[in-house]
């Protein structure tokens, strides 16, 4: 699975589980951290954990495991690092506080409207 396919799969999983405000930034030209940042919001710490769990489970079913996972203890910001795709699942206040979209404003916003159900 290439980086674009992995990003699209993560977006579809997040959307299917009612993540809010899903955004994708292509940051490969700006950093060696990865090619895509997938950013999503959960309405509670329980939903944040469930969203991250579901991404990890569904991608795992396709044979893709994260290189690293951070944040499960806080349940405010869980990061799933798939090397080329970094999935950030935030609680709303934490997302506002860290403002990844502002920090990475030079990244290319990816149109994911075709991947979303609503």
C-alpha positions as CSV (number, residue, x, y, z in Angstrom):
1,X,0.0,0.0,0.0
2,X,1.6,3.3,-1.0
3,X,1.3,6.5,1.0
4,X,-1.7,7.9,-0.9
5,X,-3.6,4.6,-0.6
6,X,-2.8,4.5,3.1
7,X,-3.9,8.1,3.6
8,X,-7.2,7.4,1.8
9,X,-7.8,4.2,3.8
10,X,-7.3,6.1,7.1
11,X,-9.6,8.9,6.0
12,X,-12.4,6.4,5.1
13,X,-12.1,4.7,8.5
14,X,-12.2,7.9,10.4
15,X,-15.2,9.1,8.3
16,X,-17.0,5.8,8.9
17,X,-16.7,6.2,12.6
18,X,-18.0,9.8,12.6
19,X,-14.7,11.7,13.2
20,X,-15.2,15.4,12.8
21,X,-13.3,17.9,10.7
22,X,-11.1,15.5,8.9
23,X,-8.3,17.2,7.1
24,X,-5.2,16.0,5.1
25,X,-2.1,18.0,4.5
26,X,0.6,16.8,2.1
27,X,3.8,17.8,3.9
28,X,6.4,15.6,2.1
29,X,8.1,18.7,0.5
30,X,8.4,20.4,3.9
31,X,9.7,17.6,6.2
32,X,11.2,14.2,6.4
33,X,8.5,13.2,9.0
34,X,6.1,11.9,6.4
35,X,4.2,12.5,3.2
36,X,0.8,13.1,4.7
37,X,-0.7,14.3,7.9
38,X,-4.3,13.1,8.5
39,X,-5.9,15.2,11.2
40,X,-9.3,14.4,12.8
41,X,-11.3,15.3,15.8
42,X,-13.2,13.2,18.3
43,X,-15.9,14.7,20.5
44,X,-14.7,12.9,23.7
45,X,-11.6,11.1,25.0
46,X,-13.5,7.9,24.5
47,X,-14.2,8.7,20.9
48,X,-10.6,9.8,20.3
49,X,-9.4,6.4,21.6
50,X,-12.0,4.5,19.6
51,X,-11.1,6.4,16.4
52,X,-7.4,5.6,16.8
53,X,-8.2,2.0,17.7
54,X,-10.4,1.6,14.6
55,X,-7.7,3.0,12.2
56,X,-5.1,0.7,13.7
57,X,-7.4,-2.3,13.5
58,X,-8.7,-1.7,10.0
59,X,-5.3,-0.9,8.5
60,X,-3.9,-3.9,10.4
61,X,-6.5,-6.1,8.7
62,X,-4.8,-5.0,5.4
63,X,-1.4,-5.9,6.8
64,X,-0.3,-2.4,7.7
65,X,1.0,-1.8,11.2
66,X,2.0,1.6,12.7
67,X,5.7,2.2,13.2
68,X,4.9,4.0,16.4
69,X,1.9,5.0,18.5
70,X,1.8,7.8,21.0
71,X,-0.8,9.4,23.3
72,X,-3.0,6.5,24.4
73,X,-2.6,7.5,28.1
74,X,-3.7,11.1,27.6
75,X,-6.6,10.2,25.1
76,X,-6.5,13.9,24.1
77,X,-4.1,13.4,21.1
78,X,-3.2,10.0,19.7
79,X,-0.7,9.7,16.9
80,X,-0.4,6.7,14.7
81,X,2.9,6.9,12.8
82,X,2.8,4.8,9.6
83,X,6.1,6.4,8.4
84,X,4.7,8.1,5.3
85,X,1.3,8.8,6.8
86,X,0.9,10.3,10.3
87,X,-2.6,10.1,11.7
88,X,-3.4,12.6,14.4
89,X,-6.7,12.1,16.3
90,X,-7.4,15.0,18.6
91,X,-9.9,15.9,21.3
92,X,-11.4,19.3,20.1
93,X,-9.8,21.5,22.7
94,X,-6.4,19.9,22.2
95,X,-6.6,20.3,18.4
96,X,-7.4,24.0,18.8
97,X,-4.5,24.4,21.3
98,X,-1.9,22.8,19.1
99,X,-3.2,24.1,15.8
100,X,-1.3,21.7,13.5
101,X,-3.1,23.2,10.5
102,X,-1.6,26.6,11.4
103,X,1.9,25.2,12.1
104,X,1.9,23.3,8.8
105,X,0.1,26.0,6.8
106,X,2.7,25.7,4.0
107,X,1.5,22.1,3.5
108,X,-0.7,21.4,0.5
109,X,-4.3,20.9,1.5
110,X,-5.6,17.6,0.0
111,X,-9.1,17.5,-1.3
112,X,-10.7,14.5,0.4
113,X,-14.3,15.4,-0.4
114,X,-14.6,12.3,-2.6
115,X,-13.6,10.0,0.3
116,X,-16.2,11.4,2.7
117,X,-19.7,10.1,3.0
118,X,-21.3,13.3,4.1
